[in-house]
Amino acid sequence: MGKTSDAVAEGVSIASAAARLTVRNHILVETIAHDESFDPAQLAPFARQTLIELAVEQEEAAALTRKQRKRAWGKFTDSDGTHDYRDRDMRNLRKREKQYERVAKELRVRAADPEAVAELVEQARDAAWGDVEANLQRRLRVEGMRPDVDPDYEMMRGARMQALRLVDLPRLSAHRRKLTEGGVRQPAELAPESAAE
């Protein structure tokens, strides 16, 4: 096993990436699926809780390693598998336990630091925006493609026409029905001419 400090730094880095991904997904769900506005102050508690939950996972891993170390003490026979530790594994298990504890401690420090939480939210927002931007660019590139520059135009035309018939037109029809039945006024240029006009 390498240096404890290197392992702890790597563990914190992995946990930070997991926290960023969790907060990013939360932002995408809240802002896109639930049509909420992005507010860093409202996201801070979620980001803080995410860091704490990751710290708890590390603490649980440390506790499990401690149990494994206690069970391994005094066993000198050959092991039966990967997690069947023996007395010769005591040093590595003790080192691993300390690493888990230090990663958990660092995550709790970050969770208690408003600047670290704000930085996590900002990084997650940037990641979420990157996903949205990439998706928009991909859709615009596909939807804005001209037939003369798309090498797959003819091959994909049938599928696009089928999607238009089976998905887009029924969706448009349902939307129009909803507008008409719901009593929502249509814009003047789209409304049918009344007999009075």
N, C-alpha and C positions, 0 to 999 in steps of 0.2 A: 504494500500500500504506500502511496505517496505521502507528501507532507500533509499534516492536518489542516494547515491554513489554506492550502490549495484546494483540498477537498471541501472545506467549508465555503470558500469563495465560489466554487463550482456549484455547490448545493444551493447557495443563496441566488446565484445566477439562474439556475433552473427554476427555483421557486418563484423568482421575480417574473420570469417569462410566463409561468403558469398563471400568476396573478394578473399580469397584463392581458393574457388571453381571456381569462374569466371576466375581467372588467370590460374588455373590448366587446365580448359577446353580449354582456348586459347592456352596454350602450346601444348596440345594434338592435337588440330586441326592444328596448324602451323607446328609442327614437324612431325606428322604422315600423316595427310591428304595432306598437302602442301609440304611435304618433305623438310622443312627448318631446319637449324641447330639451336640448343638452344643457345641463346645469352642473358645473363641476362641484358646487357646494352640496348638491343633493347626492352626487355620486361618491363623495368622500366617505360617508359611513359604510357604503357597500365595499369600497376598496379597502378600507381599514379592516372590515370583517373578513374579507378574503385573505388578507395577510395573516390575520389571527388564526383562521381555519388552517392555513398552510403550516403555521407554527405548531398548532395542535397535532397535525399529522406527523411532523418531525419529532415531537415529544412522545407520541405513541410509538414511533419507530425506535426511539431511544429506549423506551420501556421494554419493548419486545426484545431488543438486543441485550438488555440487561438480564432478562429472563433466560435468554439463550445462553448467555455467558455463565449464569449460575448453574444451569443444567449441564453445561459442558465441563465444569470444574471437576477434576478427578477422574475423568473418563480418558482411558488411554488405548481403547480398542480402535479398530478401523471404523470409520464412519460408514453409514448405510446410504448416504445421499448428500445432496448439496447443502441442506440446512440441518444436517445431523452433526453438530459441532462437537469437538473434543477439546481436551485440556490444551493441546497445542494451538488452538484457535483463540485462546483467552486474550492474548495481546491485541489481535486484530479486532475482536469483538469490543474490547474496552475502547479502542481507538475509534471504532465506528460509532459507538454510543456517544462519545464526546463530540464527534462531528455532528451527529443529529441534534444534540443539545445546543451546540453553538449556532447551528443554522436556525433553530427555533428561536434562540435568544435574539439573533440579528433580525429575524422577521418581526418579532414583537417590538424591537426598538424602532423599526421602520413604521410599524402600525401606529406607534405612539407619536411619531414625528409628523406634524401637519404638512411640512414641506415635502417629505418623502411620499406621503399619501397624495398630495397635489401633483407631484411629478409622475406617480403611477397613473393617475387619472389622465394627465396630459398625454403620456405615452400611449395609453389605451385609446384615447380619442384619436390620436394620429393614426394608430393602427386601424381603427374602425373606419376613419375617413379614407385611408388607403384602400381598404376593401371596397367601399362604396365607389370610390373613384375608378378603380380597376374594373369593377362591374359595369359602370356607366360607359367607360371607354370601350369595353368589349361589346356592349350592346349597341353603342353608336357605330362602331366599326362594322358590325354585322348588319344592323338595320340601315346604315347609310351607304352600304356597298352598292355600287352600280353594277348592272349585269355585265357590262363590257369589261370590267376589271376583276370580276369574281370567277375564278376558274371552275367553281363547283355550282355555278348558277343553274344550269340546265338540270344537273343531277338532283339538286335540292328543291327545284321549283315545285314538283309534285307534293312534296312534304309540306312546303310552305302554304300551298293552296289548300291542302287538307286541313292544316292548322287554322287557316283563315275561316274555312267553312265550319269546322267542328268546335273551335274555341272562340275566336275573335267575334264572328258574327252573332253567335248566341249570347255572348257576353254583352255586346253592343245592344242587341234586342232587349235583353233583360234590363239593362240600364235605362233604355228609352221607356220601357214599360213602367219602371219604378218612378221615373220622372213624371210620367203621365198619370199614373194611379195615385202617386203621393201628393198630387196637387202642386208640385213644384213648377213654377212658371218657366217656360223656355224662353231663351233670348228672342227678341222680336223678329230677328231675321230667320229664325228657325221655326217659329210658331206658325201653324196653319192660319191662313187668312180667315177672318171671321166673316159671317154673312153681313154684318153691319158695316164693314169697310167698303 
